[in-house]
């Protein structure tokens, strides 16, 4: 018996069939784990493993199969073993997992609804589903220009508590008030039932609050952009061709084209292909010159190259086409010379597959905070410096929820 595991697959269809041949032991279980993860990343959520050629399977192999069964079941997919070899059948029978891994569950009948609007732009396909005809209310607080002079004082601090349908970003901190938060003010995102920020106290470890019982997310904010209400649209975006990514400016422009909105909030959960951004290493208070050379090197963190590829990002942003004088100070052009202005904060998590049929952004966000951990929080930027500039953030695929802020 050769000490190897060969893996081959049929051409992809509604279900992806994979043929295994050889030994599924501790040495090769990791290889299979990587292979299955790569398929799921590419969108294969219905996997059938043909086990007729597996001559030996250890507990490590069983563990890999069970982990993927649970992962794919959690995202509404299918993971099934077929044509068990005698050895595999005997092992699964002994551990009591034959029925779990080999029997199809009855599929819930699909209720056919109106076909979503489909838009194809460049190398991407945007599937737009209308959720509501309501608009979100919109609120701006503070003066973001004070970030440049570190001119924020106790008079600028406002404390906000967020409901399940409330969303916000800005500079803030979790705590009891300005004096308590003075050394920690940094970038934050309020995402309905969850709030996360990155303290600017040198710890570089994001902190967060998730709604639990009577505990509700709240923040001391020096400035903020806030919106409250239901999402109007849910847009799934996928590459048409393999090995394709989309820049954040092109993505936001495509979201605007899909919804025909001039001003909107967006919450995007997507696989990153490299993020470009900044975060504060020191709070913008007491007139501390954060942006003066050489102190800027210590006070401001810049991604020196696109960061966190193949990670899961949760991005909250505001977009406005030709913004008025009230909102314009809170936004920046998405690229030089553009009439489209944005402001985006992003929380980064280890990659995991999410169910595309889940319509609730809040459920997906809560699942991430409860079952994963936040790696970082960034204010996304477009680095257009000559020679040294590294461009803007790019994404592979994901889903976006849109809130209508158009007057």
N, C-alpha and C positions, 0 to 999 in steps of 0.2 A: 504494500500500500504506500503510494507516494505521499510524502508529508507536504501537501499543498492543497489549496482550494481554488478551483477554477470558477469564474463567474462569467456568464454570458446572458444577454437579454434579447428578447424579441423586439422588433420595432415598436415604438410607443403607440398606444391607442387609448381607448377609454381606460383600460387596465394595463399595467406594465408587468409582463411575465418575466421572471428571472430564473435561470437554471444554475444550480450549484452542484459541483462535483468535486469530491475529495473529503478532506477532514475539516470539520468545523470545531476546532479546538481553541485553546486560549491564544495561540499564536495567530490564527487566522480569523478569529472573531472580531478583532480590532479592524482588520482589513475589510470585512463585510460591513461593519458598522460605518466606516468611512464611505464605502460605496453606496450604502442605502441613504446616508445623510446627503450625499451629493445629488442623488435622484430626487429626494424630497425638495431640496433647494431649487431644483429646476422645475418644480411644479408637479411631480409625479406623486399623487396622494392615494393611488389605488395600486397596491403592489401584491403580486402573487408569486411566491417562491416555490419552484419545483424542486423537491428534495429527493428525487429518485436516485441521484448520483452521489448523495452524501453517505460515505461509508462509516463515519464516526462522528459523534457529537458529544461534547463535554458540557459541563455545567456553565462554562463560560459562553459556549455557543447558545445554550438555552437562554441565558441572561440577555444576550444581544437580541435574540428574537423577541423576547418578552418586552424589552425596552422599546423596540420599534413598534410592536403591536400597540402598546399603550400610547405612544406619541401620536401615531397615525389615527388611532381611534379618537383621541382628544380633539383632532382637527377635522373630524367627520369623514375620514378616509377609510380605506380598506387595507388590511394586512392579513394575508392568508397563506397557509402552507398547503401544498397539494402533492400527490403521488409520493407519499413518504416511503423511504427505503425501510427495509426490515429493522435496521439498527435504530433509525430515527423514530420509527413507530414504537419500538420497545421502550426507548428512553422517555418519550413523551407520555406514554401510558404509565410508566413508573412514577413520574412526577405529577401526574394528574392534569396535564395541560393539553391533551389531545383535542378535546372539543373546543377549547378556547382558541386554539391556533388553526384549526382546520374547518370549522363550521361557519358558514356565512350567516350573518344576522339578516333578518328580513329588512329590506330597505324601505324606508318611509316613502310613500308615494310623493312624487314631486308635484307641487301645485304650480301650474304654468301661469305666470303673470304676464303683463305687458312686457314686451321685449325692451330691455334697456337701450338707451341711445348709445351708439357706437361711434367713436371718433378715432381716426388713425392720423397721427402726425409724426413725420419722420419715421423712426423705427419703433414707435410705440402705439399701442392700442389702448384706448380709454373707454371703459364701460361705465356709463353714467346712469345711476338709478335715483329717481326722485323720491325723497323721504318726506318732505313737508313743504308747504307753501308759505310758512311763517318766516319772519325775519328775526334775527338776533338783535338785542339791544346792545349798544356800543358805548364804552366809557373810557376816557383817558384821564390819568392822574399824574401829577408831578411834572417836572421839567427835565427831560433826558439830557439836555445840553449841559446840565450841572455835572454830568459824569466826566466831562473833559477837564473841568477845573476842580473836581472833588469838592464841589461847593454844597453838597447836601448837609442839612442840619436836622435837628429834632423837629423843626417846623415842617419839614418835607415828609416826615414819616406818617404813613396811614396804615392802619391795620384792617385787613379784609378777611372775611370768612367766605368760603366758596361752596356753593350748592352743587348738586350733581350735574346740572346743565350749565355750569359756569366755567369759563376758560380765560386764562390771562398769562401774560409774560411781562418781565421787567427786571428791575434790580430790587432784591428784597432779602429777608432772612426770617427764619423761624425763631421766635422768641417772645419775650414779654414787652418789648418796646425798644425805642431807639438806643438807649444806653446799653441795654442787654445785647443788642444786635450790632452795635457800632463796629466791632472788629470782624464781622462776618458777612456783611452785605455782599451778595453776589447774584448771578443770573438765576432766575427761577421760571418754572412753568407750572401753571395750575391747570389740571387736566380733569375737571369734574370731581370725581371722588378721590383723586390723588394729587399731591403737590410735591414737587421736588426742586431743590436748589443746590447750588454749589457754593459752600462757604468760602469767602475770600480771606481766610485766616491762615492759609498755608497748609491746611490739612489735606486739601485736594480730594476729599471724600464727600460725594454728594449725600445730602440728608433729605428725608422725605416724611410726609404724613399721609396716611391712607384712612379714609373714612371708616371708622369702626365704632359701632354703637353710637354713643353721644360725641365721640371724638370726630371733629370735622377739620378739614384742611384750612389753615389760615396762615397769613404772611404779613409781615411788616414790610411795606413797599415804599421805596423812595420815588419810583415812578412805575407806571404800569399801563398796559393796553388790556382792556377787559371786554369780554362779550358774554352774553347770557341768552339762552334760548335753545330751540331745537336745531339740529342740522337740517339743511335743505336738500343736500345731495350726498350720495356715497359713490365714489369713483374708484374702480379697480384699474390699475395700470400695469400692463405687462409688455415685455419686449416682443416684437414680431419676429426678430431674428435672434439667434443665440449670441452670447458674449457681447451684449449691448447694454449700455447704461445711459441715463438721462441726467442732465445737469439740473440743479434746483431751479434756475431761472427758466429753462425750457419747460420743466414740469409745472411750475406755477402758471406760466403763460398758457399751457395746455389745459390746466384746470379752469382758467378763466374762459378759454374758448369753449370748453365742454358745457359750462354753465351759463355763459353769456352774462356773467356778473362783472361789474366794474370795481366793486370793493367787497372783500370777503375774508373770513377767517378760514384757515385750513388746519386740520389735524391729520398728519400723515404717519402711518406706521409702515416702514419699508426696510428692505435689506439695503444696507449701505454698500457703496462701491468706493468709498473714500470721502471723508468729511473735512471741510476746511472751515476753521472757526477760531474763536478766541474765548477766553474767560478771565475773570479778575483774580489776581493773586493777592490783591490788597483792596480794602473797601474805599469807595470814592467819597470819603468824608474828611473833614478837618483841613481842606485845602491841600492835601498831599498831592504833589504833581506826578500823577501816575504815568502820564504819557511823555514826560520829558526824558531825554537821553542823558545818562545811561540807565536811569532808574526804571525805564519802561521794560527793560530786559527782565527785571525781577517782579515788577508789579502786574504785568500783563502776560498771560500765556497765549502764544500763537502756535497753531499747528504748523510745523516746519515742512510737512508734506501731508498729502491727504491721509487722514487718520481713520482708524476703525473700519477697514474694509471687511466685508462679510459679517458685520454685526447688525443687530436690529436697532433701528432708530425710531424714536417717537418725536416728531417735530410739530411744534405749534407755531403758526405764523399768521401774520396779517398782510394782506396784499391790497394795493389800491392803484388804479389806473388814473394818472393825473390827479393826485390827492390835493385836497384843499389846504389852506394855510394852517388849519387846526391840527390835522393829523400828520402833515408832512414832516414836522420836526421829529416824529417818532419812527420814521421810516427812512430807508435809503434806496437808491436805484438798484434794481436787481443786476444791472450791468451798466457800464459807462454809456451815457447818452440815451438810456431807456426812459420811457414815460411810465413804466411799471415800477412801483416802489414796494419794498417788503421789509419785514422784520421777523426773524426766525430764531427760536431757541430749540435745541434738540437734546433729548436725553438718550443715552446709548446703553443698550443691554446686550448680553451675549445672544447670539442668533438662536432663534427657535422658530419652527413653522407655526403659523397661525391659521385658523379656519377662515377661508375666504367667504364662507356663507354667513359669518357672524356679522350682523348689521349694527350691533351696539359697540361704539368706540369705547364706552366706559367699561364694558365687560372685558374687552381685550386689554385695556390699560391696567385695570385692577389685577388681571391674571398675571401680567408681567411683574408688577410690584410685589405680589404675594408669592410668586413662584420663581422669581429670578432676582437679580440685583443690578442696581444702577452703576455703570462703570464711569460715566462722566456726564457733564452738562456743558454744552457749547452754545455760543451765539454765532450762528453761521454767517460767514462773510464771503464776498467775492474778491479774492486777492489778485488785483489787476496790475500790480507793480511790474515795471519793465524788468526783464531778465529774471528777477528773483521771485516774481509772482507765481503762485501755484494754482491759480484758477478758483473754481468753486466746487461745492459739494456735488456728488453724483450718487444716484440710486439705481438699483437693479430692477426692483419690482415692489409693489405694495398696494395699499389702499388709502384713500383720502376721504375725509369727511369735510364737507363745506358748510359754512355758516354764512347766510346772506346778510351783509352789512350795508348793502346799497340803499341809499336814501330814497 
